[in-house]
Amino acid sequence: MKNRKEAKPVTKERILKTIGLAYRAGLITSGFDSIEMAIHSGAVELLILAKDGSEKQIAKLRRIAEQEDTNASDFATAEELGKAIGKPSRIAIAILDEGMARKLQDQIEVLSKQEESAKEAE
């Protein structure tokens, strides 16, 4: 009899699947204007920015997030973010639920540390 589930390793695919589930549960908004309004209204718990998004738009969203004291993380490509939520490429998505935001931010940080360790080992 198992008392505990083994923790699954954090992978980019796992995070993208979690983002997809969150979108289907209505915990995510996407699209530049929708995200901008949500940040200003204080509804955004975490802003996820594509690593390959338009520098101008990413900079504007990052600046707004900083002004509104909203956490932001860089993760995946615009194509991967869009695919995760069943949409065309997205330069950013906004997580509206605190618990989901915390979970995703933790997973993104773990993956980032794993990637840094792998680069250092090379």
N, C-alpha and C positions, 0 to 999 in steps of 0.2 A: 504494500500500500504506500502510495506517494503522499507525503505531507506537503510538499512544495513543488510547484512547477519550476523547471529549470528556466532561467532567464534566456530568452532568445537573443542571439547576437544582434546588435544594431547594424543595419545595412541601409543603404540609400533606398533600396526597393521597399524595405519595411516602413521607412518613414513616408515614402510616397503613397503606400497603401493606407497608412494612417491618415494622411491628408485627404485621400479619396473618401474614406469613411466619414471623416469630419465634414467634408463638403456635402455628402449625401444626408448627413444629420442636420444640415442647416447651420453649421458652426463656422462657416467660412464665407467671405465675400471676395470677389475678384473684380478686376477692371479698374483702371486708374482712377476714374471719377468716383466710383463707389467706395474705393479704399480711402481716397482723400476725405470724403465726407464722413466715413466711419471713424477715421482717426480724429478728425475735428470734434466729433460728437462724443468721443471717449469710449467708443464701443470696441476698439481693437485692443486685444491683449498681447498679440504678437504679430509683427509684420515680417513675412518671409519674402526676401528679395532674390530674384534669379541672379546667379553669378554672371550671366552673359546678357543681362538686360540693357536697355538703352541707358547710357551713362547719365544723360540729362534727366530722364524720368526717374531713375533710381536715386539720383542725388536729390531731386525735389521731394520724393517720398521719404527719404532718409531724414532730410531737413525738417519736414513736417512732423515726422515721428519723434525726433529729438525735441522739438518745440512742445509737443504734447506729452512728453515723457512716456513714449510707447517703445517697448523693446522691439528690436529688429535683428534678424539673423539672415545671413547669406546662405543659400542652399540651392543646389540643383541648377538645371538650365531652365530657361523660359519654356522650352518645349516639354521638358519633363514635368514641370509644375502644371502646365495646361493639360497634359495627358492624364495626370493624376486626378484631375477634377472633371475630365471629359469635355474639355474646352480646347480652343486653339491656344497657341503659346500665351503664357502669362508672365509678365515681368515681375509680378508680385501677387501674393495672396495675403489676406488678412484673417487671422484666427480671432473669433469673437468670444470664445469660451475660455475662461481662466484655466480650468483644469486641463483642457486639451492643449492650450498654449504652453503650459508648464511641461506637459509630457513631450510635446514636439521640440521645445527648446532644449530640454534635457537630452533627447535623442540626437538632435543636431550637434550639440556640444560633444557628446560621446563620439559620434562619427568623426567629427573634426579632429579630436584628439587622436583617434585611431589612425586617421590619414596622416597626421603630423608624425606620429611614431613610425609609421611605415616609411615615410620619406627619409626620416633620420636614419633608419636601419639600412637604407640603400647605400 
